[in-house]
């Protein structure tokens, strides 16, 4: 997915919100789905567009040179979809389980040829045999298929006619189906490895819009992986790639459209 689809999702929600706003201005109109939120359990699905990027903490020896970052990431836009299961606790709190599938591709740039300086080793770094990095060696296209399982606590206010604002926060269990974690090849063979099982936290802000037959919720969510996703290169691999990074963590900003 590119920026066009993300913009289309945003534009669609704005148009729907503008359409819904016409009914909010009429004080004598009937509230819709009045008993919907009184259900103990409810279900739905969602579609989302996301902006994916990495948070990188660099190794001060192999990842930096003269205050210049030798490893950088390029953000990308992608999409996902999932299901919603909601458990009503009381008038103000709900628990939500929203398992989904997220697709993405990111890019890492390794401008680390200068690490040849350490080829003879130091007191703290081992010696290695340098190689000449090609453009293919310097760029890693990292494809990800993520099974994202967030459990979130939602705090909402009272309904204002046919709308209700809310905030939510929770934790995620995320499985990267394209992690290459079990591969014996590494970056020397053009294979970037990362962890398969990950944990994250999420925060969300949105507004619920009530229609005759369904409830629509446009929302913004941020998801941030907490563990280090790096799987280190093999011991014999020169320190051009994973050795240049101390920590690598996915961060995502999502625009979500929920239908219940």
PyMOL commands that set and color helices and strands:
alter all, ss='L'
color gray80, all
select helices_A, chain A and resi 3-24+36-38+113-118+135-138+187-189+242-244
alter helices_A, ss='H'
color red, helices_A
select strands_A, chain A and resi 41-58+64-65+68-69+71-74+76-88+93-110+139-156+163-176+197-210+215-225+245-259
alter strands_A, ss='S'
color yellow, strands_A
deselect
rebuild
show_as cartoon
